Amino acid sequence: MGDVVGAAPSSADQPQALDTQLFALIDAPGVDAFPTAVSSERLCRRPLGLDEMRISSPKGEKLFQGVNLGSASQTLGTQAIAQLGAAPWPSLHPQAAEARVPVLMYHDVLEPPEVFFDLTPADFEAHLQTILDNGLTPISPDQLVQHLRTGAPLPEKPVLITFDDGYVGHYEHVYPLLQKYQVPATFFVFPGKVDGDVAGRSTLTWEQIKTMATDPLVTIASHSVTHPADLRTLSDDDLVYEVVESKRRLESELGVPIRYFSYPTGHYDERVAQAVADAGYLAAFTMREQNEQFAGASESLLAIERFGQSSLAALVDQAWGGPPTPSVAPVAVADSEFNFNTPVAVQKVDWENQSFSLITGGQPVTIHANSRYQLPDIMAGTNLAGAVDGGFFSLEYLDSNVMIGPVLSQSTRQFIPGYGGETPRLNGRPLVLIAPHQVLFVPFEANRHNALAGLVRELPGVTDAFVAAAWLVKDGLPQPASSFGSLFDYDARRHRAFWGINTAGQAVVGVTHTMVDSVKLGEMLHQSGLRDAVMLDSGASTSLAYQGDSLVGYIPRPVPHIVGLVPPETNDGSPCPLVVEEQNTTTER
């Protein structure tokens, strides 16, 4: 590893199958959620309009051609979302994580029950009475999704009621009770069952579904076409057919937009979630057999968590709609505190007996290369004007790009979790989070931040992330020796690399040309106008380049990770403005 963090396990401690361990998501939410390196492609891509999509069935017919069902903002109210500062779809707003919104999952309601999760009509009516008697407010999926996207509070004790599979009991028993108590509910239906193509228990008819769909209390949603046991096992064509044809068929039969999807048996991965996104659904619901979660703890809008019906009694005293909306929208705060539209410029600073260079301006981004290279070589073929060596990396293999802790980079558009045995040692170190208009430096917590969902909850729209060594300047104050804890050689005099944000809201990268300890460096950077700064891999790795030329007077150790600055003249305003050639950027773990 790089020579400052001192956190990686020794060779004796590391398992032989290091690559396998690195690809395993630690504490990943959801049912087998994203078990490999997770692409952040959705974070870097402007959402396609529905009219731009052309998806075919396995038989080659065009199933989805420009059906305009309205954007999410149109569905939820453009002005309201703009005022509340909606998180980029499909991210969840951080404030939604503070609420406790249960989504209840039911199946068949009949007399007598046939399996353990069936309810009798009397049982379900008792559930409704429990909900209402305890002050819970049943809500619609539109209300839930608006809350998850904007953080806007829901009623004091909200609950969303959902039913899977489309049994006839939903029409004969559930629907009359919903009307009696004026309670809304969502029904996930798969057309193959309604058509009689999928054998099984009782089924709703199309006429019954049409009757229910006209009632404002009812939301009809998709549950695939044939209810496969596991969508992850399907071919690409079959997967697209299941998620697209079910939407098309329901919309064709019912004449209403189908915005929501439920994964059969809860199983999904990134490929399945992407297919659901590409099909034009606004959100998707999952389930898990253990460790069920509130909606605000979901991976994203493409994997909203649910509780089994048996959990109701335990949830009535826990449900909570969330804190009041902040008086100032997060987006407005971010825009006023950061300025990534200024030209990139370099300056050399002499301070007492010390010397260092700063490169200031532009949009901060990162590159995670496929191996270790000199910094100018990584910059070659990109639109970066300046860059510094970045996060800490493993020295276990000479040609490795394995980082210490999790890493997310818009160069690869992949999130790579940190090695599970290592990440707890990084707790408290600065986690760097970069988004198009904002940067956060927050204390790293392994059980929260070693998954893409944890990063997105912390900073919606995040495109780059990694763990740094320590704060040099924090909230406008240089950090004392006590803040560095057990950080290896923090008090030694050596070349050091750093980056941060100055008081003008500009991104700054830099290195020292003279040997300096961490406390003195923090004082220097504070005097130079940095309001936040963190130390990067230093010592032999210390590297800085401007316009492709190295600004250090030696040949540093090659590195796999850098923090760069995209000048405004090459920034097209996209969520991920970095332009980089394919070479040296394919993540090989």
Number of C-alpha atoms within 10 A of each C-alpha: 19 22 17 20 27 17 21 24 16 9 9 7 10 15 12 10 8 12 13 12 19 21 19 19 25 21 14 20 23 26 20 14 19 23 15 18 20 21 20 21 16 18 23 19 11 13 15 11 15 19 13 11 14 13 18 16 17 15 9 9 9 12 18 20 13 12 15 12 18 13 15 19 14 11 13 17 12 13 10 14 20 14 15 22 18 25 23 18 21 22 25 34 30 21 22 28 19 17 27 21 31 28 26 22 23 19 20 26 25 21 13 10 13 12 8 6 13 18 22 18 21 14 13 19 18 12 17 19 13 15 21 15 10 12 16 21 18 20 21 20 22 17 15 24 20 24 27 31 27 26 30 25 22 23 16 16 24 26 30 23 22 27 23 22 26 25 23 20 20 25 19 15 19 21 19 12 18 16 13 10 12 13 20 22 23 20 27 22 28 27 27 18 22 22 14 11 11 14 12 9 11 14 22 20 18 15 11 14 22 16 13 19 18 14 12 11 17 21 23 27 28 31 29 27 25 20 19 17 13 14 25 16 13 14 11 14 14 15 23 25 23 26 28 25 23 25 28 17 18 23 19 11 13 18 12 15 19 21 23 25 26 30 27 23 18 20 23 27 18 18 16 23 24 15 18 24 22 19 22 25 24 20 23 22 26 22 25 18 11 9 8 18 20 21 29 27 25 25 24 28 24 28 28 25 29 26 25 19 20 13 13 18 12 9 20 20 12 13 21 21 23 23 15 11 13 11 8 11 15 16 16 12 11 15 13 12 16 19 19 24 17 16 16 24 15 18 10 15 15 12 12 7 8 15 16 22 19 21 25 27 27 27 29 31 26 28 27 30 25 20 22 21 19 19 29 19 14 27 25 15 14 18 20 29 24 32 31 32 32 30 31 30 22 20 16 15 10 10 15 18 24 31 26 26 30 25 26 27 28 27 25 21 23 21 28 27 29 27 26 19 15 17 23 17 18 22 16 16 21 22 27 22 25 24 22 21 19 23 22 18 21 15 18 23 18 24 15 16 26 26 27 29 20 22 22 25 25 20 21 25 27 30 28 29 26 26 32 27 26 26 29 31 26 18 12 16 18 24 22 15 14 8 12 19 10 10 15 14 15 20 14 12 15 19 22 26 27 32 29 27 26 23 15 15 22 22 29 29 29 30 28 24 21 14 16 20 16 25 21 18 26 26 17 22 25 22 13 14 14 28 21 26 30 24 28 30 28 26 18 16 24 28 33 30 25 20 15 19 14 19 16 17 8 10 12 19 17 20 27 28 30 23 25 31 27 25 24 17 12 14 18 10 9 11 19 24 22 23 15 19 13 12 11 22 21 15 20 12 17
